[in-house]
């Protein structure tokens, strides 16, 4: 199968408008968000991109957003993103977890932990 044919499930955010749109869509659907704050000049961030794409294909009930901090500076400030890459897990517009640095295992672990907590809560 040709890799290029697989449509990316990661949505690139290029403005506060698109951020607000996708966050409110996710909130409406009760869908968690995982956001990768990146920068084109930051090699560790760029290296994490393929991993982030893979995660998006594994966790189909989560919305994956990619934010280039140079495109949407205000957003990075608002969410207190000071280093790249930063990964933020959000639900209902609120940050529930944050991983700073290019650490694929940790990001995946935090997503799994987060999903386990909502599964436990939704069954009780």
C-alpha positions in Angstrom: 0.0 0.0 0.0 1.4 3.4 -1.0 2.1 5.5 2.1 1.1 8.7 0.2 -2.4 7.5 -0.3 -3.2 7.3 3.3 -4.9 10.5 4.2 -3.4 12.0 7.4 -5.7 12.0 10.4 -3.7 14.8 11.9 -5.3 18.2 11.4 -2.8 21.1 11.0 -4.0 24.2 12.8 -2.9 27.4 11.2 -5.0 30.0 13.0 -6.9 30.6 16.2 -10.1 30.3 14.2 -9.3 26.8 13.1 -8.2 25.9 16.6 -11.5 27.2 18.1 -13.4 25.4 15.4 -11.8 22.0 16.0 -11.8 22.3 19.8 -15.5 23.1 19.8 -16.2 20.2 17.4 -14.4 17.8 19.7 -16.2 19.2 22.7 -19.6 18.7 21.0 -18.7 15.1 20.1 -17.2 14.4 23.5 -14.0 13.5 21.7 -10.6 13.9 23.4 -7.8 15.9 21.7 -4.1 15.3 21.5 -2.2 18.4 20.4 1.4 18.4 19.1 3.0 21.8 19.4 5.8 21.9 16.9 8.1 24.2 15.0 9.6 23.7 11.5 13.0 24.7 12.8 12.9 22.3 15.8 14.4 19.0 14.7 13.0 16.9 17.7 9.5 18.2 16.8 9.9 17.3 13.2 11.2 13.9 14.1 8.0 13.3 16.2 5.7 14.0 13.2 5.6 10.5 11.7 5.1 9.0 15.2 2.2 11.5 15.8 0.7 10.4 12.5 0.9 6.7 13.6 -0.8 7.5 16.9 -3.6 9.2 15.0 -4.2 6.0 13.0 -4.1 3.9 16.2 -6.5 6.0 18.2 -9.5 6.6 15.9 -11.7 8.1 18.7 -9.3 10.9 19.4 -8.8 14.1 17.4 -5.1 14.8 16.7 -4.1 18.4 16.1 -0.7 19.8 15.0 0.1 23.4 15.9 3.1 25.1 14.5 3.9 27.7 17.2 5.2 30.1 14.6 1.8 30.1 12.9 -0.3 30.5 16.0 1.9 32.2 18.6 -1.0 33.4 20.7 -2.2 29.9 21.2 1.2 28.7 22.4 1.2 31.5 24.9 -2.3 30.8 26.1 -1.5 27.2 26.7 1.9 28.0 28.2 3.8 26.0 25.7 7.4 27.0 26.2 9.4 24.2 24.6 9.0 22.1 21.4 7.7 19.5 21.0 5.0 19.7 23.6 2.0 17.3 23.6 -1.2 18.3 25.3 -4.1 16.0 26.0 -7.4 17.9 26.3 -11.0 17.1 27.0 -13.9 19.5 26.9 -11.5 22.3 26.1 -9.4 21.7 29.3 -5.9 20.4 29.4 -5.7 17.1 31.3 -2.1 16.1 30.6 1.0 17.5 29.1 4.3 15.9 27.9 7.2 18.1 27.1 9.9 16.8 24.8 10.3 14.2 22.1 9.4 11.1 24.1 7.2 8.8 22.0 6.8 6.1 24.7 5.7 8.7 27.3 3.2 10.3 24.9 1.6 6.9 24.1 1.6 5.9 27.8 -0.2 9.1 28.8 -2.8 8.7 26.1 -3.4 5.1 27.2 -3.6 6.2 30.9 -6.0 8.9 30.0 -8.2 6.6 27.9 -8.3 4.1 30.8 -9.5 6.8 33.2 -12.3 7.8 31.0 -13.3 4.2 30.3 -13.4 3.5 34.1 -15.4 6.7 34.7 -17.9 6.0 31.9 -18.6 2.5 33.3 -19.3 3.6 36.8 
